[in-house]
Amino acid sequence: MIKWLLTTLLALVVFTVAMPWISRRLGIGNIPGDLRFRVRGRDYFVPLASTLLLTFVAWLITKLL
């Protein structure tokens, strides 16, 4: 359980940083569940649903290999 939680947290951090590049190249980032909000004039983006989806795909690939 701890491994899954740490993997999801690490993936969330990585995808948050890489999301501008990923959304331009792959079109990921507009999935329902991805949070976008503005606080004090700054836009924040938390790709929660995209992170879960990409983490599941990575897990599936590792299970198949």
N, CA, C and O atoms as CSV, one atom per row, in Angstrom:
chain,resi,resn,atom,element,x,y,z
A,1,MET,N,N,0.820,-1.191,0.000
A,1,MET,CA,C,0.000,0.000,0.000
A,1,MET,C,C,0.865,1.255,0.000
A,1,MET,O,O,0.567,2.225,-0.698
A,2,ILE,N,N,1.928,1.230,0.782
A,2,ILE,CA,C,2.823,2.386,0.857
A,2,ILE,C,C,3.520,2.590,-0.484
A,2,ILE,O,O,3.687,3.728,-0.922
A,3,LYS,N,N,3.927,1.514,-1.139
A,3,LYS,CA,C,4.591,1.642,-2.446
A,3,LYS,C,C,3.653,2.296,-3.454
A,3,LYS,O,O,4.071,3.166,-4.218
A,4,TRP,N,N,2.399,1.885,-3.459
A,4,TRP,CA,C,1.414,2.440,-4.396
A,4,TRP,C,C,1.196,3.921,-4.119
A,4,TRP,O,O,1.109,4.719,-5.052
A,5,LEU,N,N,1.107,4.290,-2.862
A,5,LEU,CA,C,0.908,5.683,-2.481
A,5,LEU,C,C,2.113,6.538,-2.862
A,5,LEU,O,O,1.946,7.635,-3.394
A,6,LEU,N,N,3.318,6.054,-2.598
A,6,LEU,CA,C,4.522,6.794,-2.970
A,6,LEU,C,C,4.678,6.905,-4.483
A,6,LEU,O,O,5.107,7.942,-4.990
A,7,THR,N,N,4.333,5.851,-5.198
A,7,THR,CA,C,4.402,5.892,-6.654
A,7,THR,C,C,3.423,6.917,-7.215
A,7,THR,O,O,3.772,7.674,-8.121
A,8,THR,N,N,2.219,6.949,-6.692
A,8,THR,CA,C,1.224,7.910,-7.155
A,8,THR,C,C,1.644,9.336,-6.817
A,8,THR,O,O,1.479,10.235,-7.641
A,9,LEU,N,N,2.185,9.559,-5.621
A,9,LEU,CA,C,2.646,10.885,-5.231
A,9,LEU,C,C,3.801,11.346,-6.113
A,9,LEU,O,O,3.819,12.494,-6.557
A,10,LEU,N,N,4.754,10.474,-6.367
A,10,LEU,CA,C,5.882,10.814,-7.232
A,10,LEU,C,C,5.401,11.103,-8.654
A,10,LEU,O,O,5.862,12.053,-9.286
A,11,ALA,N,N,4.484,10.292,-9.151
A,11,ALA,CA,C,3.941,10.528,-10.488
A,11,ALA,C,C,3.189,11.853,-10.552
A,11,ALA,O,O,3.266,12.554,-11.560
A,12,LEU,N,N,2.471,12.202,-9.502
A,12,LEU,CA,C,1.754,13.475,-9.459
A,12,LEU,C,C,2.721,14.646,-9.546
A,12,LEU,O,O,2.459,15.608,-10.269
A,13,VAL,N,N,3.819,14.582,-8.832
A,13,VAL,CA,C,4.823,15.654,-8.876
A,13,VAL,C,C,5.449,15.743,-10.262
A,13,VAL,O,O,5.577,16.835,-10.816
A,14,VAL,N,N,5.836,14.611,-10.821
A,14,VAL,CA,C,6.478,14.597,-12.148
A,14,VAL,C,C,5.524,15.107,-13.213
A,14,VAL,O,O,5.916,15.922,-14.049
A,15,PHE,N,N,4.284,14.646,-13.201
A,15,PHE,CA,C,3.331,15.065,-14.227
A,15,PHE,C,C,2.911,16.519,-14.059
A,15,PHE,O,O,2.594,17.185,-15.045
A,16,THR,N,N,2.903,17.021,-12.832
A,16,THR,CA,C,2.585,18.434,-12.632
A,16,THR,C,C,3.640,19.312,-13.274
A,16,THR,O,O,3.317,20.323,-13.898
A,17,VAL,N,N,4.890,18.934,-13.125
A,17,VAL,CA,C,5.986,19.702,-13.714
A,17,VAL,C,C,6.004,19.543,-15.238
A,17,VAL,O,O,6.261,20.507,-15.959
A,18,ALA,N,N,5.737,18.351,-15.721
A,18,ALA,CA,C,5.834,18.070,-17.150
A,18,ALA,C,C,4.533,18.290,-17.919
A,18,ALA,O,O,4.497,18.079,-19.131
A,19,MET,N,N,3.476,18.705,-17.247
A,19,MET,CA,C,2.164,18.793,-17.883
A,19,MET,C,C,2.096,19.765,-19.058
A,19,MET,O,O,1.439,19.438,-20.046
A,20,PRO,N,N,2.734,20.942,-19.016
A,20,PRO,CA,C,2.669,21.802,-20.207
A,20,PRO,C,C,3.224,21.113,-21.461
A,20,PRO,O,O,2.644,21.238,-22.540
A,21,TRP,N,N,4.307,20.409,-21.331
A,21,TRP,CA,C,4.896,19.707,-22.472
A,21,TRP,C,C,4.007,18.538,-22.892
A,21,TRP,O,O,3.780,18.330,-24.084
A,22,ILE,N,N,3.504,17.777,-21.925
A,22,ILE,CA,C,2.658,16.613,-22.230
A,22,ILE,C,C,1.363,17.047,-22.905
A,22,ILE,O,O,0.914,16.402,-23.852
A,23,SER,N,N,0.761,18.130,-22.431
A,23,SER,CA,C,-0.515,18.555,-23.014
A,23,SER,C,C,-0.333,19.064,-24.441
A,23,SER,O,O,-1.226,18.889,-25.269
A,24,ARG,N,N,0.802,19.689,-24.747
A,24,ARG,CA,C,1.050,20.128,-26.125
A,24,ARG,C,C,1.343,18.961,-27.043
A,24,ARG,O,O,0.863,18.930,-28.176
A,25,ARG,N,N,2.120,18.003,-26.575
A,25,ARG,CA,C,2.542,16.875,-27.421
A,25,ARG,C,C,1.498,15.771,-27.520
A,25,ARG,O,O,1.235,15.266,-28.611
A,26,LEU,N,N,0.904,15.395,-26.403
A,26,LEU,CA,C,0.017,14.231,-26.377
A,26,LEU,C,C,-1.459,14.569,-26.226
A,26,LEU,O,O,-2.317,13.726,-26.484
A,27,GLY,N,N,-1.758,15.781,-25.815
A,27,GLY,CA,C,-3.150,16.169,-25.635
A,27,GLY,C,C,-3.760,15.711,-24.324
A,27,GLY,O,O,-4.972,15.814,-24.136
A,28,ILE,N,N,-2.939,15.208,-23.416
A,28,ILE,CA,C,-3.438,14.778,-22.108
A,28,ILE,C,C,-3.477,15.994,-21.194
A,28,ILE,O,O,-2.590,16.845,-21.258
A,29,GLY,N,N,-4.487,16.084,-20.354
A,29,GLY,CA,C,-4.584,17.180,-19.416
A,29,GLY,C,C,-5.950,17.809,-19.382
A,29,GLY,O,O,-6.197,18.732,-18.606
A,30,ASN,N,N,-6.836,17.320,-20.216
A,30,ASN,CA,C,-8.204,17.834,-20.228
A,30,ASN,C,C,-9.198,16.770,-19.787
A,30,ASN,O,O,-10.373,16.823,-20.149
A,31,ILE,N,N,-8.734,15.818,-19.016
A,31,ILE,CA,C,-9.575,14.740,-18.524
A,31,ILE,C,C,-10.389,15.272,-17.338
A,31,ILE,O,O,-9.854,16.012,-16.513
A,32,PRO,N,N,-11.671,14.905,-17.242
A,32,PRO,CA,C,-12.431,15.308,-16.051
A,32,PRO,C,C,-11.739,14.763,-14.796
A,32,PRO,O,O,-11.441,13.571,-14.715
A,33,GLY,N,N,-11.494,15.614,-13.851
A,33,GLY,CA,C,-10.771,15.235,-12.640
A,33,GLY,C,C,-9.435,15.937,-12.529
A,33,GLY,O,O,-8.815,15.924,-11.466
A,34,ASP,N,N,-8.982,16.551,-13.612
A,34,ASP,CA,C,-7.792,17.395,-13.564
A,34,ASP,C,C,-8.225,18.759,-13.039
A,34,ASP,O,O,-9.131,19.384,-13.590
A,35,LEU,N,N,-7.588,19.207,-12.000
A,35,LEU,CA,C,-8.018,20.431,-11.324
A,35,LEU,C,C,-7.224,21.631,-11.819
A,35,LEU,O,O,-5.994,21.599,-11.870
A,36,ARG,N,N,-7.932,22.678,-12.180
A,36,ARG,CA,C,-7.329,23.958,-12.551
A,36,ARG,C,C,-8.002,25.022,-11.705
A,36,ARG,O,O,-9.229,25.089,-11.637
A,37,PHE,N,N,-7.193,25.856,-11.058
A,37,PHE,CA,C,-7.763,26.932,-10.260
A,37,PHE,C,C,-6.799,28.109,-10.205
A,37,PHE,O,O,-5.607,27.966,-10.480
A,38,ARG,N,N,-7.322,29.256,-9.852
A,38,ARG,CA,C,-6.558,30.491,-9.798
A,38,ARG,C,C,-6.593,31.030,-8.364
A,38,ARG,O,O,-7.656,31.158,-7.758
A,39,VAL,N,N,-5.414,31.339,-7.842
A,39,VAL,CA,C,-5.288,31.913,-6.508
A,39,VAL,C,C,-4.368,33.121,-6.608
A,39,VAL,O,O,-3.213,33.001,-7.017
A,40,ARG,N,N,-4.889,34.282,-6.233
A,40,ARG,CA,C,-4.128,35.533,-6.237
A,40,ARG,C,C,-3.458,35.810,-7.581
A,40,ARG,O,O,-2.312,36.255,-7.633
A,41,GLY,N,N,-4.173,35.549,-8.647
A,41,GLY,CA,C,-3.684,35.852,-9.983
A,41,GLY,C,C,-2.778,34.808,-10.598
A,41,GLY,O,O,-2.330,34.992,-11.729
A,42,ARG,N,N,-2.488,33.717,-9.903
A,42,ARG,CA,C,-1.658,32.650,-10.460
A,42,ARG,C,C,-2.529,31.451,-10.779
A,42,ARG,O,O,-3.430,31.101,-10.017
A,43,ASP,N,N,-2.252,30.829,-11.908
A,43,ASP,CA,C,-2.985,29.624,-12.289
A,43,ASP,C,C,-2.248,28.401,-11.765
A,43,ASP,O,O,-1.030,28.287,-11.904
A,44,TYR,N,N,-2.994,27.495,-11.166
A,44,TYR,CA,C,-2.440,26.243,-10.676
A,44,TYR,C,C,-3.163,25.102,-11.371
A,44,TYR,O,O,-4.357,25.183,-11.659
A,45,PHE,N,N,-2.415,24.040,-11.632
A,45,PHE,CA,C,-2.958,22.880,-12.321
A,45,PHE,C,C,-2.516,21.634,-11.574
A,45,PHE,O,O,-1.321,21.422,-11.369
A,46,VAL,N,N,-3.464,20.817,-11.170
A,46,VAL,CA,C,-3.184,19.558,-10.491
A,46,VAL,C,C,-3.784,18.445,-11.349
A,46,VAL,O,O,-5.000,18.252,-11.357
A,47,PRO,N,N,-2.935,17.717,-12.069
A,47,PRO,CA,C,-3.434,16.687,-12.990
A,47,PRO,C,C,-3.736,15.371,-12.278
A,47,PRO,O,O,-3.074,14.362,-12.523
A,48,LEU,N,N,-4.719,15.382,-11.412
A,48,LEU,CA,C,-5.025,14.209,-10.603
A,48,LEU,C,C,-5.493,13.033,-11.458
A,48,LEU,O,O,-4.948,11.936,-11.337
A,49,ALA,N,N,-6.473,13.234,-12.304
A,49,ALA,CA,C,-7.005,12.138,-13.130
A,49,ALA,C,C,-5.975,11.668,-14.157
A,49,ALA,O,O,-5.850,10.468,-14.401
A,50,SER,N,N,-5.245,12.592,-14.753
A,50,SER,CA,C,-4.207,12.208,-15.718
A,50,SER,C,C,-3.109,11.410,-15.043
A,50,SER,O,O,-2.588,10.456,-15.622
A,51,THR,N,N,-2.752,11.789,-13.823
A,51,THR,CA,C,-1.730,11.058,-13.073
A,51,THR,C,C,-2.180,9.634,-12.796
A,51,THR,O,O,-1.416,8.688,-12.984
A,52,LEU,N,N,-3.411,9.483,-12.352
A,52,LEU,CA,C,-3.919,8.141,-12.078
A,52,LEU,C,C,-3.978,7.294,-13.348
A,52,LEU,O,O,-3.645,6.109,-13.331
A,53,LEU,N,N,-4.403,7.910,-14.439
A,53,LEU,CA,C,-4.479,7.185,-15.706
A,53,LEU,C,C,-3.091,6.760,-16.187
A,53,LEU,O,O,-2.896,5.601,-16.554
A,54,LEU,N,N,-2.142,7.667,-16.190
A,54,LEU,CA,C,-0.794,7.336,-16.663
A,54,LEU,C,C,-0.075,6.382,-15.717
A,54,LEU,O,O,0.723,5.559,-16.164
A,55,THR,N,N,-0.342,6.479,-14.420
A,55,THR,CA,C,0.232,5.529,-13.469
A,55,THR,C,C,-0.319,4.135,-13.706
A,55,THR,O,O,0.419,3.153,-13.638
A,56,PHE,N,N,-1.618,4.043,-13.985
A,56,PHE,CA,C,-2.220,2.745,-14.281
A,56,PHE,C,C,-1.643,2.149,-15.561
A,56,PHE,O,O,-1.379,0.948,-15.619
A,57,VAL,N,N,-1.446,2.967,-16.573
A,57,VAL,CA,C,-0.853,2.483,-17.828
A,57,VAL,C,C,0.567,2.003,-17.602
A,57,VAL,O,O,0.956,0.967,-18.141
A,58,ALA,N,N,1.355,2.735,-16.812
A,58,ALA,CA,C,2.721,2.303,-16.510
A,58,ALA,C,C,2.705,1.008,-15.731
A,58,ALA,O,O,3.522,0.126,-15.993
A,59,TRP,N,N,1.793,0.868,-14.774
A,59,TRP,CA,C,1.684,-0.361,-14.003
A,59,TRP,C,C,1.306,-1.535,-14.900
A,59,TRP,O,O,1.849,-2.631,-14.765
A,60,LEU,N,N,0.367,-1.293,-15.818
A,60,LEU,CA,C,-0.068,-2.346,-16.743
A,60,LEU,C,C,1.073,-2.804,-17.643
A,60,LEU,O,O,1.228,-3.998,-17.900
A,61,ILE,N,N,1.865,-1.860,-18.114
A,61,ILE,CA,C,3.014,-2.198,-18.961
A,61,ILE,C,C,4.017,-3.036,-18.190
A,61,ILE,O,O,4.545,-4.007,-18.732
A,62,THR,N,N,4.296,-2.685,-16.929
A,62,THR,CA,C,5.253,-3.460,-16.146
A,62,THR,C,C,4.726,-4.860,-15.848
A,62,THR,O,O,5.506,-5.808,-15.767
A,63,LYS,N,N,3.417,-5.000,-15.683
A,63,LYS,CA,C,2.856,-6.332,-15.428
A,63,LYS,C,C,2.918,-7.207,-16.677
A,63,LYS,O,O,3.090,-8.422,-16.581
A,64,LEU,N,N,2.778,-6.591,-17.840
A,64,LEU,CA,C,2.813,-7.358,-19.082
A,64,LEU,C,C,4.237,-7.757,-19.464
A,64,LEU,O,O,4.440,-8.766,-20.139
A,65,LEU,N,N,5.207,-6.982,-19.042
A,65,LEU,CA,C,6.607,-7.317,-19.339
A,65,LEU,C,C,7.112,-8.261,-18.295
A,65,LEU,O,O,8.269,-8.677,-18.347
